Amino acid sequence: MKTLIALTLVCGLSNANAGFMSGNKLLQLHTNDTATAIGYVMGVHDAGDGKTFCTPDAASAGQLTDVVIQAIQRSPNVRHMSAATLIAAALYQEWPCKATKSKDLI
């Protein structure tokens, strides 16, 4: 499995400042307040869609959030990192804008 550093470079993001929300906090939020977690994921989605990743038009907010949560759950070694970085990475892995996608990013 590639490191998240490589993924961060692919997504064009920096984890120099972990910011307000970590992957751990996002998982906890998703358990306690799913609607707020979905809103956070959609905010990152709206900022990066068409640039960092290209999600299908028919994808629902719940579907996007499921992809993100599952990716973070599969990678406990990076959960301390910025949730925004992890969200963008998960969406890029699932729906890259290029014809080919990198494997095993998170």
ABEGO torsion letter per residue (X at the ends): XBBAAAAAAAAGBBAABAEABBAAAAAAAAAABAAAAAAAAAAAAAAABGAABBBBAABBAAAAAAAAAAAAAABAAAAABBAAAAAAAAAAAABBABABBBBGAX
